[in-house]
Amino acid sequence: MKQIETACRAEGYCGSLGTLNNLVAEERRQARQSKPAMLSIRQKVIRVIWDFEKGNHRGRVHKLHPNLLETFPQLMKLDELVHSFRELFNKKKAENLMDWIATYKQVDFSFVQSFIQGVIQDLSAVKLSIEEPWSNGPVEGQVNRLKTIKRMMYGRAGFQVLKNRVLYQW
């Protein structure tokens, strides 16, 4: 704050330090409020890429921001990657997983390389998840529900009360 005050005084500001603090705080508040606009564009791009209907992604991305594909040409490569991975699950083609890994292993995105490393480390589980219709989603939902109830009751009662509450809500 001292540097800001010194710079403002050098430019001719002769007001009080309290007024300057208020101006800086207001400027920071406005800067924080303007940031979500970038996040909303990011979220919209993710939604376009994640949308499984391949359709006209170039047109839809261009609608979001006219220069987006020129600024980030890798976006269409990322779009291909996501759709080809989802295609493995939709068509139940686990035998194509190794081809998918070989195709996208050299992508420039570090988060994709990390994801592919995770797939390689747990290859048998990923193959089974592609082929089999079973999912642990319902179990995860129940575990999440139990943890939420436990957090709500933290420090209030013993196991018996927790058990009664879980069974009562079931």
C-alpha positions in Angstrom: 0.0 0.0 0.0 2.9 2.3 0.7 4.2 1.9 -2.9 0.7 2.8 -4.2 0.6 5.8 -2.0 4.0 7.0 -3.1 3.1 6.5 -6.8 -0.1 8.4 -6.4 1.5 11.3 -4.5 4.1 11.5 -7.3 1.3 11.9 -9.8 -0.2 14.7 -7.8 -2.7 13.0 -5.4 -3.1 15.1 -2.3 -6.0 13.4 -0.5 -5.9 11.4 2.7 -4.6 7.9 3.1 -8.0 6.6 4.2 -9.6 7.9 0.9 -6.8 6.2 -1.1 -7.4 2.9 0.8 -11.1 3.1 -0.1 -10.3 3.7 -3.7 -7.9 0.8 -3.9 -10.3 -1.5 -2.1 -13.1 -0.6 -4.5 -10.7 -1.2 -7.5 -9.8 -4.6 -6.1 -13.5 -5.4 -5.5 -14.3 -4.6 -9.1 -11.4 -6.6 -10.4 -12.6 -9.6 -8.4 -16.1 -9.2 -9.7 -15.0 -9.0 -13.3 -13.0 -12.3 -13.2 -16.0 -14.7 -13.4 -16.6 -13.5 -16.9 -13.5 -15.4 -18.0 -14.6 -18.4 -16.1 -18.0 -18.4 -17.7 -16.3 -18.5 -21.2 -14.1 -21.4 -20.0 -17.2 -23.2 -18.6 -19.0 -22.7 -21.9 -16.1 -24.1 -23.9 -15.9 -27.1 -21.7 -19.6 -27.7 -22.1 -19.2 -27.5 -25.9 -16.3 -29.9 -25.9 -18.1 -32.3 -23.4 -21.3 -32.3 -25.4 -21.4 -35.6 -27.1 -23.3 -34.5 -30.2 -20.3 -33.9 -32.4 -22.1 -31.6 -34.8 -20.7 -28.2 -35.6 -18.2 -27.5 -32.8 -16.3 -25.0 -34.7 -19.4 -22.9 -35.2 -20.4 -23.2 -31.6 -17.0 -22.3 -30.3 -16.9 -19.3 -32.8 -20.2 -18.1 -31.3 -18.7 -18.1 -27.8 -15.7 -16.1 -28.8 -14.8 -15.3 -32.5 -11.0 -15.5 -32.1 -10.9 -18.5 -29.7 -9.8 -21.1 -32.2 -7.2 -18.8 -33.7 -5.9 -18.0 -30.2 -6.0 -21.7 -29.0 -5.8 -24.0 -32.0 -5.2 -27.0 -29.7 -8.9 -26.7 -28.6 -10.0 -28.9 -31.5 -7.4 -31.5 -30.7 -8.7 -31.5 -27.1 -12.2 -31.9 -28.5 -11.1 -34.9 -30.6 -9.5 -36.4 -27.6 -12.6 -36.1 -25.4 -14.9 -37.4 -28.0 -12.8 -40.4 -28.9 -12.5 -41.4 -25.2 -16.2 -41.1 -24.7 -16.7 -43.1 -27.9 -14.8 -46.0 -26.3 -17.4 -46.1 -23.5 -20.4 -45.6 -25.8 -19.4 -48.3 -28.2 -18.0 -50.6 -25.5 -14.7 -51.0 -27.4 -12.1 -51.7 -24.7 -9.8 -53.2 -27.4 -9.3 -49.7 -28.9 -8.1 -48.3 -25.6 -4.4 -48.9 -26.3 -4.8 -47.3 -29.7 -6.4 -44.3 -28.0 -3.5 -44.1 -25.6 -0.9 -44.3 -28.3 -2.7 -41.6 -30.4 -3.0 -39.1 -27.6 0.0 -39.8 -25.4 2.1 -37.1 -27.0 -0.5 -34.3 -26.6 1.0 -31.0 -25.4 -1.4 -30.7 -22.4 0.2 -31.8 -19.1 -3.2 -32.6 -17.6 -4.0 -35.0 -20.4 -0.6 -36.7 -20.1 -1.3 -37.1 -16.3 -4.8 -38.5 -17.1 -3.3 -41.0 -19.6 -0.6 -42.0 -17.0 -3.5 -42.7 -14.6 -5.3 -44.8 -17.2 -2.2 -46.8 -17.9 -1.5 -47.5 -14.2 -5.1 -48.7 -13.8 -5.5 -50.3 -17.3 -7.4 -53.4 -16.3 -9.9 -51.4 -14.3 -10.5 -49.0 -17.1 -10.9 -51.8 -19.6 -13.5 -53.4 -17.3 -15.3 -50.1 -16.8 -15.6 -49.8 -20.6 -16.9 -53.3 -21.2 -19.1 -53.9 -18.1 -22.4 -52.3 -17.4 -21.8 -52.1 -13.7 -21.0 -48.9 -11.9 -20.1 -48.0 -8.3 -22.0 -44.7 -8.6 -24.9 -45.8 -6.4 -22.5 -47.0 -3.7 -20.5 -43.7 -3.9 -23.8 -41.8 -3.5 -24.6 -43.7 -0.3 -21.1 -43.1 1.1 -21.4 -39.4 0.3 -24.8 -39.3 2.1 -23.4 -41.1 5.1 -20.4 -38.7 5.4 -22.8 -35.7 5.1 -24.9 -36.9 7.9 -21.8 -37.7 10.0 -20.5 -34.2 9.4 -23.8 -32.6 10.4 -23.8 -34.6 13.7 -20.1 -34.1 14.4 -19.4 -34.2 18.2 -23.1 -34.4 19.1 -23.8 -38.1 19.7 -22.5 -41.5 19.5 -22.6 -44.3 16.9 -26.1 -45.5 17.9 -27.7 -42.1 17.2 -25.8 -41.9 13.9 -27.0 -45.4 13.0 -30.6 -44.5 13.9 -30.5 -41.3 11.8 -29.0 -43.1 8.8 -31.6 -45.8 8.9 -34.5 -43.3 9.6 -33.6 -41.3 6.5 -33.4 -44.4 4.3 
